[in-house]
């Protein structure tokens, strides 16, 4: 009987671990995206204006192209990391 009651407890712990890892990945990704888009593109633009990239300054490049490219890279990173996490917790698609 104690084995039956411990199964839901184990499943709940596994679920908590899975979602904690998922939320951690999301938070880190959002922080990186905020730093790149808001930080480099807006707040640090005057500091980055002396660095030239492709005929324009680095701050403008981050505001126009860099934040979009980092966002796309984060999407691929999230998909890769979540597939790995799914395999670790046994909830992957076969």
JONORMO-V820483 format. One record per run of one state. SS is the DSSP state (2 for helix, 1 for strand, 0 for the rest). FROM is the first residue (numbers start at 1). TO is the last residue. Records with the same first field share a line. If there is no record, write none. Layout:
BEGIN
SS = FROM-TO ; FROM-TO
END
This chain:
BEGIN
0 = 1-1 ; 44-44 ; 49-51 ; 54-55 ; 90-94
2 = 2-43 ; 45-48 ; 58-89
1 = 52-53 ; 56-57
END
